[in-house]
Amino acid sequence: MRWGGCNGARDSPERRMSRVAVILVVAAMPAAGHVISMSNGFATVSGNRVEYILRMPDYEIAQVKDPARALLDRIRFSSGRKTARRVDGECHDDPSTSTLICAANYQFTAPVEKLGVECSFYEATVPNHIHLLRAERAGKYDQAILDSAFSSATLAFRPPTAVETAVGESAAGAMRVWTNLTQVLLLVAIGLAARTRREFAVLVAAFLAGECAGTAILLRTLWQPPPRFAEAAAALALAYLALEILAFPKSGGRWVLALMFGGFQGMFFALFVSDSGYSSGWVLAGACFAALAIAGLCAIPRPGPILRKVAAFGFLATGIVWFCIRLRS
C-alpha cells in the first residue's frame, strides 16, 4: 500500500525530487548545531538597580572571540519603557564546571516594578539556543524562557494563574519541538521508514511514548546525560534506521527504533524541565501536540524506490557525520 501527501494523490517525479532535496537540506542542518543548547541567568532587582549573573557551558561559546562583549551586548533590561544602563560587566571561566560565568550591573532612573528583558544569545551561539532567566525582587520571583522565537518578556513578579501556567508551559513544550530541527528530522525519518499509513501511525505513537517515558525516567533517576551523549545516540539511531531502509526494506519492528528516537528526545525534555522548573505534564502535552501537528502536515510523501534510497542515503550520511562531529568534540 502506497501513501502520499495529505490529499492521497501521487506526486509527480519532479515534485517528489524537490521534496527529497528539502529533506536532505534539513537533514544536514543538525550537524552544525546542538540538539540541547541552554544557558541560565539570574537577575536580582534592588530598587533601581539590577544585578545579573549568566552561566553558559563553555562549548556553547567556543567559537566566540570576546564572550563578554558578545553575550552582555545581547541582553538588555528595561522598565517603564526605559532601558537600563549597564554600569559594568565581566566574564571568567570556571574550570571545575566547564562553565563561563558573566556578571553585570544595571541601573535605572527609577525603582523597578516590572522588569522587561530582551535576549538574543542565539545570535552568538546557535539558532536553537534557549536562555532560562530567573529574577527576584523583594522576595518575589518570576522567570522567562527566551529564544529566537520569543526573544523578549516582561517579568511582573507575581504568581501566575492556573490557566497562565497551563498555557505558558504547554506552549514552551510545543516551541521546543517546532524550533528543534533534530526532532523534526527524526519525525521525517520515521515518515520515510513507514510503508503504510497504519505503520506511520504506529511509529509516531511509539515515538511519543518513548519521549514521555524517557523524560519521566530521567526525572525520577535524577541522571542528567551530557548533551553530546544524547546527540551522539540520536545520530547513531538515525544512521541505523537509514541503513535498515537501504539493506532491509521489508524488515519489521521499526516501532522499536521509533521508541528509541523518542527516548533520546526525552533526554532533552528532562533537561529542559529540570532547568526551567516547569511541570513535565504540561511541557510534554505541548510537545506531543506539536509532534502530532508536524506528522499531520503530511509534508513527506511516500517516494518511489529510487528516491527513497536517495533520501535514505542522505540520512545515513547525516547520521554518520553528525556522530563523528559530536564524538570528536
Secondary structure as UniProt FT lines:
FT   TURN            6..7
FT   HELIX           13..28
FT   HELIX           29..32
FT   STRAND          38..46
FT   TURN            47..48
FT   STRAND          49..57
FT   HELIX           58..61
FT   TURN            62..63
FT   HELIX           67..72
FT   TURN            73..74
FT   STRAND          75..79
FT   TURN            80..81
FT   STRAND          82..83
FT   STRAND          85..94
FT   TURN            95..98
FT   STRAND          99..107
FT   STRAND          115..119
FT   HELIX           121..123
FT   TURN            127..128
FT   STRAND          130..137
FT   TURN            138..139
FT   STRAND          140..146
FT   STRAND          152..155
FT   HELIX           162..178
FT   HELIX           181..193
FT   HELIX           197..221
FT   HELIX           227..247
FT   TURN            249..250
FT   HELIX           254..276
FT   HELIX           280..296
FT   HELIX           305..328
//
